[in-house]
Each structure stands twice: as structure tokens, then as C-alpha cells.
Amino acid sequence: MNDAPSITIGPLKIWVWGRQFPDSTDYWDGNWTNATACCEGAGSRVEVTGAFLHLGELERWRNDLERFYPFLEGSVMLPTIEPTLSVRIEGKTTKTGHLKCTVDITGDHMAEKHQFLWELDQSYLPGLITQLDSILRDYPIRNKTQG
């Protein structure tokens, strides 16, 4: 892929390519995105492409991250409806004070499961929030009152 990812968090990269149904104004259909997610580890790489991210989910994650960042207590998740991608960030769980990040990613949730774990420095969270702001600015949520 030549384009820069829309979201980068550790070894996870997500590209948002556009709306799945660009002409739809309905909250549910009009806010699904075509996306690619790729996560790499030592000797492994999992990449998925499709309509598995909803803009409402990205907005909720962005808002949850903003509330989480000042205190770093508990956890925050990308709240996906589709089982293709799940991201969980847990606060203050390591001896070094880093955050723990867990990514579950699969192209076929009935036949395979892939999980990546790593530590994340809290200084990456403002950049992640900014990346989510950029996506939501490029693809404003349609008909939010239906959600």
C-alpha cells in the first residue's frame, strides 16, 4: 500500500478508503466505511479489507480515548459491531507505566483468530485522537440522530 495509513497505533495500521455506500444518507448504511487493517508481529502479518468499521464506532472510540487519556485508568475499546477487528487499550498495567494494547484481527471469525499484544506509551494517545478527528472531518457522520 502506497498511501499513508489513516490510523497508526503500534504495529496496527488502518486505512479508511471511503464510504461503503457513498450515496446513502441513512445513519447505518451511510456511515459504513471501506477499510483495510494490517497488524504485524515477529514473523506474522494479518491484513483484512472490507466494510468492517462504522464511523459511529470511530467517533465513540475517539471520545472514549479523550476521557481515558488524563487518568489512564481502566480500559478503552474500539467498539466494533463486526468481529473483524477489536482494539483494547488498558491503562497503567505494566511496571514501566506503559499501557497494554491488544488487537484481535481476523478475516474469518468462524475459522481463525489472531491476537497481537504490545505495550504502548501514553504519549501516543493524543496523536491517535488527532488521527480519528481527521477521519471524522473527512467523513462526517451522516444523520446522527438515527444512531
N, C-alpha and C positions, 0 to 999 in steps of 0.2 A: 504494500500500500504506500502510495507516494504522499498522500495528504496527511497533515499533522492530525493526531487524534483530538477529538473534542474533549475527552477526559483522559487524564493520566493519573493513576494513583498506584505507586509502586510498579509492579510488573503487569498491572492491568491497564489496558488501553481500550477506549471505547470511541468509535466513530459514529456520529449521527449524520446520516446521509440525507435525510429529508422526511417528510410525512409519508406514511403508507398510503393514505387517501388524501391527496392534496386538495381536492375539491370539496371534501366533506366539512361541514360546519358543526356537526354534532360533537359533543364533548368526547364521547368514547371513540368513535371512528375517526374524527378529525384530529386526534392527538396521539395516535399511534405513530411511532417513527420506524423507519428502516435504519437499522444499526448493525454494526459489527463490533464484537467484543473479542479481545485476544488477551490471554494471560499466559505468561511463560515462566517456567521454573528451570531448575537444573535438569536438563535433558528432556524437557517436555514443553509442549505448546498446545493450547486448546483455543480454537477460534470458532466463533459462531456468527452467523449472519441471518438477519430476518427482522420481523416486526415483533420484537420482544420487550421494547421499552416504551412506556407511555409517558407523555410529557407531565401528566399529573404526578406520576411516581417520582420523576426527576425534581419537580418542584417541592414535593414533600421531603425528599432526601436533602435538598438544599436547605430548607427551613429547619429540619431536624439537626443538620450539621451546624447551623448557625447557633442554635440553642445549646448544643453539645460542647462547642469549642471553648467557651470561657471556663468551664468547670472540669471537662473531660471525665465525667463520672457516668457510669452505666455503659450503654452501648447505643449505637445508631445504625440503622439498616437502610439499604436501598430497598424500598417496599415493592417488589415486583409481583405482578399477578402471574406472569408466565414463569415457569420453572427454569428457564434457560440460564438466568444469571441472578445471583444473590451476592450482595456485598454487606459485610458486617464489620464495623469498627468498634472495638472495645477499648474503653478508657482506663488508664492507669493500671494496667495488668502486669507490667513487666518490672523487674528490678531496676532497670535503667530509666523508667518513667515513660517509655515509649508506649504507643498504642498497638494493639493487636488487630491485624486485618485478616479476615477470612473471606475468600471468594469461592463460591460454588458456581461452576460453569459447565454446561452440557448442551450438546446438540440434540440429544435424545434422552430425556429424563426417564424413560421407561427401560433403557438398555445400558446406560452408562452414567458414571458420576465422577467428577473431577473436582478436587478441592486444593486451593493454594493458600498457604499461611505465611505471613511475614509480619515483622514489626515496622511500625510507621511512626515517624516523628510528627509531633503535633504541629510543627511549623508548615506542614504540607496542607493542612485543612483550609486556611484562607485561600490558597490557590485553587483547591478543589471547588470551593464555594464560588469563586470567580468564574471557573470553567462552566459550572452549572448555570450561573447567571447569563453567560454568553449564549448557551444553548437556548435558554428560555427567552432571551432577547431576539435571537434569530428565528425561533419558532414559538411565538406567543401562544399560550393556551387558549383554545377556542371554546366558547360557550361554557365557561367555568361554572355557571350557575347550575348546570345539569350534573356536575360531578359531585 
